């Protein structure tokens, strides 16, 4: 079984028109530190909109690092 690449994180893309997270993608956080924004189709608004990056889980199932 292949080793999972830990440098790539799963991110959600939020629409600027409707506020829905329709698209998810992976991003190499070591090379790309700034937030990405893409122009994609928004099925709720039924037109193209600017999608910006957010966390996928928004803190619900995130594992916190141990203190040590």
C-alpha positions as CSV (number, residue, x, y, z in Angstrom):
1,X,0.0,0.0,0.0
2,X,1.3,3.4,-0.9
3,X,2.2,5.9,1.8
4,X,-0.2,8.9,2.1
5,X,1.5,12.2,1.3
6,X,1.1,14.4,4.4
7,X,2.2,17.6,2.6
8,X,-1.1,17.8,0.8
9,X,-4.1,18.9,2.9
10,X,-7.8,18.7,1.9
11,X,-9.4,22.1,1.6
12,X,-13.0,23.2,0.8
13,X,-13.9,26.0,-1.7
14,X,-16.6,28.4,-0.6
15,X,-18.6,30.4,-3.1
16,X,-18.7,34.2,-2.8
17,X,-22.3,34.3,-4.1
18,X,-24.1,31.6,-2.2
19,X,-21.7,30.7,0.6
20,X,-21.9,27.0,-0.1
21,X,-18.9,24.6,0.0
22,X,-19.5,22.8,-3.3
23,X,-15.9,21.9,-4.3
24,X,-13.1,20.1,-2.4
25,X,-9.5,19.8,-3.5
26,X,-6.0,19.0,-2.1
27,X,-3.3,21.6,-1.8
28,X,0.4,21.4,-1.1
29,X,0.6,23.6,2.0
30,X,4.4,23.7,2.0
31,X,4.7,25.3,-1.4
32,X,1.5,27.3,-1.5
33,X,1.1,29.2,1.7
34,X,-1.4,31.9,0.5
35,X,-5.1,31.1,0.1
36,X,-6.2,30.1,-3.4
37,X,-9.2,31.5,-5.2
38,X,-10.7,29.9,-8.3
39,X,-13.5,30.9,-10.6
40,X,-15.9,28.0,-10.9
41,X,-19.5,27.3,-11.6
42,X,-21.9,27.7,-8.6
43,X,-24.9,25.4,-9.1
44,X,-27.0,27.1,-6.4
45,X,-26.6,30.6,-8.0
46,X,-26.5,29.0,-11.5
47,X,-23.6,31.2,-12.6
48,X,-19.9,31.4,-12.4
49,X,-18.5,32.7,-9.1
50,X,-15.3,33.2,-7.2
51,X,-14.5,30.4,-4.9
52,X,-12.0,30.9,-2.0
53,X,-10.2,28.4,0.2
54,X,-11.4,27.3,3.7
55,X,-10.7,24.4,5.9
56,X,-12.6,21.2,5.0
57,X,-13.8,20.3,8.5
58,X,-13.9,23.8,10.0
59,X,-12.6,22.5,13.3
60,X,-15.1,19.7,14.0
61,X,-12.9,16.7,13.5
62,X,-9.5,18.2,13.6
63,X,-6.7,16.5,15.6
64,X,-4.9,18.9,17.9
65,X,-1.1,18.5,18.2
66,X,0.1,17.2,21.5
67,X,1.9,19.5,24.0
68,X,5.4,18.5,24.7
